[in-house]
Amino acid sequence: MQNLLQMAPDARAAFAALKERHTPRLGDRFEPRDSDVFWLRFERWFEDAREPLRALYADRSDIIEHADAIFDCVVDAYLERPEPLRLLDLERQMTPDWFERPTMVGYVFYPQRFAGTLQGVRCRLDYLQEMGVTYLHIMSLLKPRPGPNDGGYAIMDYRSVSPELGTMDDLDALTAALRERGMSLCVDLVLNHTAKEHGWAQRAMAGDPECLAYYHTFTDRELPDAYERTLPEIFPDEAPGSFTFVPNMAGTGRWVWTTFYDYQWDLNYANPAVFREMLETMFHLVNQGIDVLRLDAAPFLWKRLGTDCQNQPEVFLLIQAYRALLRVVAPAVILKAEAIVPRDDLVRYLGVKTTVGKQCELAYNNQLMVNLWSGLATRKANLTAKVMHIAPRLLLGSAPINYVRNHDDIGWAMSDEDLGAIGEDPQAHRRFLNDFYTGRFPGSFARGTFFQFNPRTGDARISGTTASLAGLEQALETGDEAGVDLAIRRVLLLYGLILARGGIPLIYMGDELGLLNDTSYLQDPERALDSRWMHRPAMDWVKASRRHDPDSVEGRLFGGLSTLIEVRRARPHFHNFALFHPLWTDNEHVLAFARRRHDGHLLVLANFSEHPQSVQADLPYHAGLSDPAIDLLAAGAQVSAAAGRIELDPYGLRWLAGDGDP
Ligand code: OTU
C-alpha cells in the first residue's frame, strides 16, 4: 500500500491515490453529489492535515500503516455521519460566522447539578431559552471513572455517556431537540489524559506493549526527575509532582506521567496510534450531533525535556491536523481551546501567521476574566484598559469565549509586565487579590476560599461563586440591603462587559440567580480537598421560580441579565466581527471600549466603583459615534456631547450606540 505521508512532495498524487482507493466505498453508499462534496472537502484540507502529520510522525518506520489507518477513519466517519448532520454541515459552510453572531450566548453546567439527567436537561431547555441562551456547554458528559474523577475530567469510556446521566440515545434526543431550537452543544474532549481505568490503561497495566506506548511510562526515576526540574505543579496540594508510581504495572511497576491527579494518565501523542484513537473519538462524538469540542488542557499535549511541557510547537501541529480532518467529515463542528496561558501563547491556539484559519475557532479569554475581578477589588479599570490596548487583536474567523466564572479556580495569571505597567508590584498585587477574595482584606465584600495554597511559594488560587465573590453572600448574611444592591450591580457589570466584548459570552450555571458558595463538599471525603466544589452548587429551582419577581435578588439578576442578552441579540454591533477599539477615559474607575462596524458603532462604559462617576463628553466622538448617541440600556435615551460629561451610576454600565461611518 502506498504511503500517503511519505509520498512527498507531491500532495496531489498522494490525494489521487487516496481517492482512488476509497471511491468505490463511497459510491456504494452515497449519491454521486454527496461523494463529490466529500472529496472536494478532502482535497481542500488534505495538505493542511498531511503537513503536520508528516512533521510529527514521518520519521517512524511504521508510518505507512498509521497514515493509512488515519485516512481510512476519515472515510469511515463520513460514511457514518447521519443525514441531518450532513445537511447542517452544508448550512454552516454557507454561514461560517454562525458562532460569531450576537445571538450566541453560552451557558455552562454540570448536567447532574442542573437537571439530574440528560432527559432532565431536555426538559429545562425552555428555561435556558427564556434567558436567551443558544449554546450549551455540558460538562462531565462522558463516562468517568468511579470514585474521584476530577469533576468528570477522568474518562474511562469516551463512547458512553456517564451512566447516571443516561445513554447515547438520550444524547441523540438532546442534540436533536437542540437543533430544532437552533441551539448548539459543546462537550469536553479530555484529550490530554484518560482515567487509569480506561481500556487502554488497563491493557497497559497488564503489560500490553501496544497500549504501554499510549502513555508515558518509565521504569526508573531518571527521566521523571529530569523532566520535573522544569515542570510546574498543577495541583500541588493533593497531586504533587507530575509522575505517579504504579506498582505491578507491566510486571515490575512503572512511573506514569500524571500532570493532574494520579488517576489521570497523560496520553503520548508522539505515538500516531494515539492521534488516530482520539480522532476516532472526535468523529464518534460529532456524529452524535455535538457542535463544539472543547479541547481540555490543550497546552499539555506534547512533552519536551527542559521545558514546562506546555504550548510546545507540536501541540499546534496536532490541532492543525485534527482541525483539517474534522473539516472534511464535519465542517459544522468547531474547536475550542482550553488553554489558560499568557496571551501571546493564547493567540497561537487561534492561529497566527502561517497557521491562521488552521487552529481552533474559539479560545477562553482568561485574561479578561482575571482582570475584571482585579478591577472589582481595586475599583480601577486601569489593568483591563491597559491589557485591552496591548493585547493582540483576534483574527477573522476566530472568537474569544468571554466569561466571568467557570467550574475552575481563578488563578491570578495577569503577567508581571502588565501589573508593572499600571504601577503595581506583581507579587504584592496577587497577594492583595488573594486576601481580598478570601475576605481577609479589611473592607472586602468577597467570600471566597483558597485553592491549591502552596506554603512554599505563597501562591494560591481562588474558589467561590460569582455572587459570593461579588459580595452577595456577605450582604445577605449581615442583612445589608445596600450591600445586596451593590453585589447585584457588580455581577451585572461583569456580565454586561463580557456580553459586549465580542465572541461567545458564557454564563456559568447559577450566576443568573446569584447562587452562593456551597460548602457541602467539605463533608464529602472525595471532594473535601478540592475547593473548586464550593462553586459547583446544585441548581436551585426554588430560587429559579422567583426569577420573575422584580423585587427578589433572583428576579433582579435574571431580569437584568435577560435584558442585556435581549438588547445584544438584536444589534449588529455585538457581532464578533465588529472591530474592537479600546479607549482611555479621564476617570481611572471607568473602562471604555468601542465596537465598530460598517452598520453601526457602539461605546461601552463601565464604572468599577461603588460611587457615581463621570467621563469626558467627547468619548462617543472618539468611538466614532454620531451625535446624539442612543443609550441601549436606558430605553433609548439620547446622549449628546452638548450635555457635558457622561454620568455613570455606581457600578453603572452604558451601551451607547450610534450610526457608523457612511
Ligand atoms: C482543565 O483545567 C479543566 O478545566 C479542569 O477542571 C481539570 O481539572 C483539568 O483540566 C484536568 O483535566 O489546570 O486548574 O491551561 O489550566 O487545562 C485547571 C489549561 C487546569 C489548564 C487547564 C486545567
Residues whose N, C-alpha, C, O or C-beta is under 5 A from the ligand:
A	BS01	OTU	D150 Y153 I234 F260 D296 A297 P299 E338 A339 I340 V341 D408
